[in-house]
Structures are given as structure tokens and as C-alpha cells.
Amino acid sequence: MPPRTVHLLVLRPAVECEWPGADHYRMTRDASHLLPSPAPVTLIDADGRAVAQAASAVPDGAALVRALGSLVTARRLNDQAYALVRQGRLAVYPSSHGQEACQVAAAQVLTAGDWLFPTYRDTVAAVVKGVDPVEALSLLKGDWHCGYDPYEHHVAPHATPLATQLPHAVGVAFAARQRGEPTVVMAMCGDGATSEGDFHEALNFAAVFKAPVVFFVQNNEYAISVPLARQTAAPSLAHKGVGYGIPGERVDGNDTAALLAVLGAAVRRARAGEGPQLIEAHTYRMQAHTNADDATRYREEADVAAWAKRDPILRLETYLRAQGLVADADLAAFAAEAERVATRLRDGLNRDVEPDPADLFRHVYATPTPQLAEQAALVAEELSREGAAR
Amino acid sequence: MTVHEKMTMAQALNRALRDALAEDPSVVVFGEDVGPLGGVFRVTDGLTADFGETRCFDTPLAEAGIVGMAVGMAMNGLRPVVEMQFDAFAYPAFEQIVSHVAKMRNRTRGRVTLPMVIRVPYAGGIGGVEHHCDSSEAYYAHTPGLHVLAPATPADAYALLRAAIASADPVVFLEPKKLYWSAEEVEFPSSAPGIGTAVVRREGTDATLIAYGPAVPVALEAAAAAQQEGRSLQVVDLRSIVPFDDATVCAAVRGTGRAVVVAEAAGFASVSSEIVARVTERCFHALAAPIRRVTGFDIPYPPPKLEHFQLPGVDRILDAVDDLQWDLC
């Protein structure tokens, strides 16, 4: 192939250059379309008022009302789970209290056939996607690692190692696209995970193969105790998309309307075959990393108080009330539904299920190896001896 | 109808990939340089041309990404066969393999299974520079949830790779680099046994050599040399490290009463130490002497000009056989 003639944009006056690969060189010059907005996209401000001259239209009222209902349930689930740790029913609970707008929007923009890849802090997103809350918390209750069937609601098992689930999300998207299915994959992670190699590799693979993945980073300011400034020197996490040729966008992570708009647009774009996108939501982890953590050792109460004023639920409620889209009766109905889900969670987690020791060996291979069969027999014999001794 | 074709191990592996791609539309082959180049060892030669680049393709140069993407593809209906290019270049994928490939079935109580194969050109003996000659089998064999195979012949390379691709569980498939160019008549369709079966490669009555992968031809050579000296050595080829064929190995050792394990990997905390432990636990009273091992030294793989010191050779094997307390029986 003859070398192409290219005008370099960065040099004045324009210099003509010819060499194999010059076309790629030219195309990599302009990255402006990949850059995120200078400030996070906000459609409804912290006081619950529509932002004038916003980047996009506020989503329709029905979607926002539905989201508010989910937010109320989400908050109740977070707080119920937190309480269940104190009662010893859960080993630990990484709460998304304060991040409920991200949780709800991530699931709400997906169809039933789309996949969600949650982290350990994204239980609420999994529940909004359809997973039973009791099954979703099996991991933390200690009954089994993944308590739900990932294929039932297209929700991958919670990822506890950081960013390792992101290449899986790319693979699921790749396979769907190869079969011509319209599936989109929502791949979630936090600010800390963007420092992991698998984050980099997943974005790079998704971009190269144009996989329909939306990478959704909830930047909640802290990775356990380490603040964002120690994770990255990038202008923003959304800027990391440029390095892979992926458009990045920033969004107010406590503004449900902005999240639905930005994530919804990314999902539509991915579904249309235009490839992956990286979305960074600016939010805040209102509680400690888990119940086992002490956040007072590394952050100021004043910061927490400031973020409390940006609460996603109050903000959306204020907006919808002002628009006349919800009234007291709706809020009461949302609260009742949230209580119903919390009761179900409580009842489910208070119910002791005797785990079956045979399960230890049952799901290691399709057919147990002869060695595992021997070991399973050993445990069965121990149990029968114990039974006989009782 | 059975046909025989003479081919190298690399050609047999290529044939296995080719036949799997042709028979099963869910099989996809990918990795670094496996596309138009055909892989640095030409194992994927011609696959992109013949099956198209949706079935055999190059990826960015990132092993964790390759294995991680394969996990998602296997979750969603495909049967990925990925190449790691070199043993020591597979280590970036280690977390994906150990934490996800090996555990997905278990984590999800069998709801999500990962039918996938990780091909690893492995071990030394080719004059490779550092990071190209590791015997990494123990890392994988120590990880529950993986099958670990190491063929030693072209016929087994074909049969075991077909079995690996057909398996419902993830397989780490270790291809001895120095045997890529070894050739033999390969039978089609294959009648070789599948995963989890060891075979007796050479019958013998005085002692049993237990080997796998690149050590098998060396063990056979040692047995032939011993024959000249009037000693009859049996050779067992494990083929499948996980699952381990205790039955075949133990029957062989019980038959001769003496054993030497031959492996290229460093001996400490290794597959060879596992073999000695297993056989001793099961065959103690049939043993006339402690089991000896001839393995790589516990050192980083040496540079090419020194690698012959590291590789188990015929003399070391025969010396170990000589040490099996023959005067006591």
C-alpha cells in the first residue's frame, strides 16, 4: 500500500509527511472528542432545581419517579444490611449509602438481557437489576460465595478482587456481539480499581474490539483509607479513556437525572455498535469502607457533613415534588415498598440454612477427580462418626 | 476408517485446533501473534486464513486481558482457546487463572462453568533466554479447579488438546517446547485415552520411571540405555497432572517395587514431590527402596550455555536408578 500524505495538525506551517503508518499517526492527533466535560454533568443541582442550560435534557418524569422509588428502597437496604452486621447476621457489609443514585441508575438503564458486573459495594445495583436481596448477600452471610444464578438476571458474581471482573465484562460483550445479540454490559468499579492493571487491560481490549461495554467508575473519594490524590495524577478518572481511544464523561454521582441521561446515552451508543465508554461519577462513600473500618482515622467529619447536603434522594424528591410528579402518597408508597424489601431481607438473613458439607466437593469440577471423591468420602465418614457419637 | 499421518507435535496441535474449529462453531482461538503469523511456534498456522478472523485472531499484548476476556466469553457461550506464547509470560494472567478461571464453577455452585483452554508453550531445552523456559506446572497443579495436562507425543498432543477443548472445565495445557518438532505417525481418529489417564510407555520389570511432558523422551532414552546394561526399566507417562492417575502409577510401581520420578521443574514443593508423596502413601510396603527424584535444581532457569546442567539427563537418571538399593533384595 502506498504511504498516505498527511498534514500534521500540531505543526505550523503544515508539514507533509509520508511513511507507512502515517494514517494512524494523523488520526491519533485529535483526541478532543474523547475528553470528558470540564465539570461533571449535572441536570438537577444539590437543591433539587433543574440546572439552566444543562448538557442534556432531564430524563422523562416516569423514569425519574421510578428511580426515586428504587432510591428509597436502596437506602433502606443499605441501612438494613448495615444493622444486620451489628446483629451478627452478616460478616461485613460494604455499604453504598450515599451512592444510591449510581446504584439505581446503573441498573435502570439496562434491559433484562443486558449484563451487570457489580463489585462488593454494588449489591444494591444487583438487587435493582432483579437479584433477590437475600441471595445477593449470601457472600456476606457466609452461606456460599455467590448466592444467585448469574444467568437469571444477567448479573455476574460480586467481584471482590479489584478490577478483575472488567475483562470478564469485555468477554461477555464480545461473545454477544459475535452472535449479533444487542447485549450491553455495565462494568462497575471504584476509584481505587482504576489503578489496577486489569482496569487498563479491560478498557484497552474493549476499545480494540469495539465491545459494547459501559465502564462505570464510582469515584467515592476513598479506596478504604487512601484518597483519590494517591490513586492518580490524572485530571480526572474519566480522562483515562483518552489513552485507549474511549470517550470519557464525568457526571454528578448524586444526581440521578444526570446519571440516567449519561449512562443511558452510553448504553445506547454501545448498543448501536459504537464501542465502549468510560463514565466517572463523582460521589461519596458516606459510611466507612465496611463496618470493620474506622473512617475517622483518615477523613474529616466536615467533609461527610458537606456531602450529606448533596444527598441524592432528597435532591430528586425535591425536584419531583416541585414538578408535581410525586406527592406525599407516592412517598408513603415508596417507603412501604422499601420496608417490605427490608423485612424480606431481615427474615431471609435471620433464617439459618444448614450448609451441606458435600457442597465443598460438588462444584470443583464437572466430575470430581478420584482424589476429590476420596476426600469427600473422608468428610462423609467424619460426619457419620459424629452422628453415631451423638 | 483409521488413517495414519506422520506429523510433528506442532502440526498435531494445529490439527487439533483445526478439527475443533471445524466441528464446533463456539470454539475461538486467540492470543498474541496467533493470527496471520500463526503463533511464534506456528501452532496456529493458517487458522485465521481458513476460519476467518472471528475464529482465530490476535489481541493486544496483555495476558491478564486475554485470559480475563476468555472468562467472559466462556461465561457467554463460547469455548475460548488462548495461547500464552511462553511459560513465564503467562504470569501476568496468574490472578485471573487462580482467582477466576479456577473458581468460577465453585463460586457459583456450578451455575457458571468455564469451558476454556489456556495453552502454554512450556519448559526448556531449546536454548531459550531467560523468561522463556520455565516449568510452571506446580503453580497450576496446586490450584483446585484447573485441569493440567502435559503431552509428550504428537498423538497425545492431538488427543489431549481435543479432550481439553471438549472439557466442561478449564484446562491449562502445557506444550513442551522442545518437543514441538518431534514427529511420529499419528492415528486418526485418535484412540488415545482422555484426561486423567496415565499410560505405560515402555514395559519393564526392575524399576519404574515416572515422567511427564518434556521428561518422557529422556526417561525412554534412559530405559533404552539401561537395557544395554541389563536392567529393565518401565516408563510411565502421566499425560494428565491433574487429575492425577493414582491407579496406573501405583499399579506400575507395585509391579517393580522401585521408582524414580523424572521432571524438568525444580524439585522443591513440586509435582515430582507430590508424586513421591502419593506413591509412598499408597505403595510403601511394595517399595524395596525410597523413591528417588531426578529434577531441575532449585535455581532460576539458567542461561542457554548452562541449561544442560539443569535438565534431567540419561546419566543422572541411571545414577538414580543405581541408588535404588539393589544389594538389599
Interface residues (C-beta under 8 A of the other chain):
Chain A: W144 H145 C146 D149 P150 Y151 A156 P157 P161 T164 L166 P167 H168 A169 V170 G171 V172 A173 F174 A175 A176 Q178 R179 G197 D198 E201 A202 N204 F205 V208 D359 R362 H363 V364 Y365 A366 T369 P370 Q371
Chain B: V28 T54 T59 P60 A62 A64 G65 V67 G68 M69 A70 V71 G72 M73 A74 M75 N76 G77 L78 P80 P92 E95 Q96 S99 H100 K103 M104 R105 N106 R107 T108 R109 G110 R111 V112 T113 P144 G145 H147 S167 A168 D169 G196 V242 P243 F244 D246 A247
